[in-house]
Amino acid sequence: MSLTVGLVIMLLLALPLAWAIARSNELFVLRARKGKLDLVRGRLPQALFRELADVAERQRLDDLEVRAVVEGGVPRLLVRGQISEAAEQQLRNVLGRFKLTQIRTGKLRA
């Protein structure tokens, strides 16, 4: 019984650490609702946000989560939700115009 309790306690203590490690490569998270973008967490330059918001408005993106992560030293876009390939490509093209250092020095979420 005490071994089981000990393992459960260890697991509960390890979960926040595992969660933090998994999010360590995340640059920012945006949420699109009815063509409007909101910064959920992270940082990005205002120019990048404006361009992504323009794509979201033109494509009328709704119920969508857009994450930018670092993979191999370059930013990569991950999208969760229903989106056309053309709209997703437009978002990736916008992100690709910005260097990793530019994104990391962007404004923090208010």
C-alpha positions as CSV (number, residue, x, y, z in Angstrom):
1,M,0.0,0.0,0.0
2,S,2.7,2.5,0.9
3,L,4.6,1.8,-2.3
4,T,1.5,2.6,-4.3
5,V,1.0,5.8,-2.4
6,G,4.6,6.8,-2.9
7,L,4.5,6.1,-6.6
8,V,1.3,8.2,-6.9
9,I,2.9,11.1,-5.0
10,M,6.0,10.9,-7.3
11,L,3.8,10.9,-10.4
12,L,1.9,14.0,-9.1
13,L,5.1,15.8,-8.4
14,A,6.6,14.9,-11.8
15,L,3.6,16.0,-13.9
16,P,4.2,19.8,-13.6
17,L,7.9,19.3,-14.5
18,A,7.0,17.2,-17.6
19,W,4.4,19.8,-18.6
20,A,7.0,22.6,-18.3
21,I,9.5,20.7,-20.4
22,A,7.0,20.0,-23.1
23,R,6.1,23.7,-23.3
24,S,9.7,25.0,-23.2
25,N,10.1,25.3,-26.9
26,E,6.8,27.2,-27.3
27,L,7.0,30.8,-28.6
28,F,3.4,31.9,-28.5
29,V,-0.2,30.7,-28.7
30,L,-3.0,32.5,-30.5
31,R,-6.7,31.8,-30.6
32,A,-8.9,32.7,-33.5
33,R,-12.6,33.4,-33.0
34,K,-14.8,34.8,-35.7
35,G,-11.8,36.2,-37.6
36,K,-10.2,37.9,-34.6
37,L,-6.9,36.8,-33.0
38,D,-6.1,36.9,-29.3
39,L,-2.7,36.3,-27.8
40,V,-3.2,33.5,-25.2
41,R,0.4,33.2,-24.0
42,G,3.9,34.0,-25.1
43,R,5.4,36.9,-27.0
44,L,5.6,38.1,-30.5
45,P,6.3,41.4,-32.4
46,Q,3.4,43.6,-33.0
47,A,4.1,43.5,-36.8
48,L,3.8,39.7,-36.8
49,F,0.6,39.8,-34.8
50,R,-0.9,42.3,-37.2
51,E,0.0,40.2,-40.2
52,L,-1.4,37.0,-38.7
53,A,-4.5,38.9,-37.6
54,D,-5.0,40.1,-41.2
55,V,-4.9,36.6,-42.5
56,A,-7.3,35.5,-39.7
57,E,-9.7,38.2,-40.7
58,R,-9.5,37.7,-44.5
59,Q,-9.9,33.9,-44.1
60,R,-12.6,34.3,-41.3
61,L,-10.8,31.8,-39.1
62,D,-12.9,30.5,-36.2
63,D,-12.4,28.1,-33.3
64,L,-8.7,27.7,-34.1
65,E,-5.5,27.6,-32.0
66,V,-2.3,28.6,-33.6
67,R,1.0,27.7,-31.8
68,A,4.5,28.7,-32.7
69,V,7.3,26.4,-31.5
70,V,11.0,26.2,-32.0
71,E,12.2,23.1,-34.0
72,G,15.8,22.9,-35.2
73,G,16.4,26.5,-34.3
74,V,13.6,27.9,-36.5
75,P,10.0,28.8,-35.7
76,R,7.4,26.3,-36.8
77,L,3.6,26.8,-36.9
78,L,1.2,24.2,-35.4
79,V,-2.5,24.7,-36.0
80,R,-5.3,23.0,-34.1
81,G,-8.8,23.2,-35.6
82,Q,-10.5,23.4,-39.0
83,I,-8.5,25.4,-41.5
84,S,-8.0,25.3,-45.2
85,E,-4.6,24.4,-46.5
86,A,-4.4,27.8,-48.2
87,A,-5.1,29.6,-45.0
88,E,-2.6,27.5,-43.1
89,Q,0.1,28.2,-45.8
90,Q,-0.6,31.9,-45.5
91,L,0.0,31.8,-41.7
92,R,3.2,29.8,-42.2
93,N,4.4,32.3,-44.9
94,V,3.9,35.2,-42.5
95,L,5.7,33.4,-39.7
96,G,8.6,32.5,-42.0
97,R,9.3,36.2,-42.7
98,F,10.4,36.7,-39.0
99,K,13.6,35.4,-37.5
100,L,13.6,33.6,-34.2
101,T,15.4,36.4,-32.4
102,Q,12.7,38.9,-33.6
103,I,9.9,36.7,-32.2
104,R,11.7,36.2,-28.9
105,T,12.2,39.9,-28.4
106,G,8.5,40.7,-29.1
107,K,6.0,42.1,-26.7
108,L,4.8,40.0,-23.9
109,R,1.1,39.2,-23.4
110,A,-0.6,42.0,-21.4
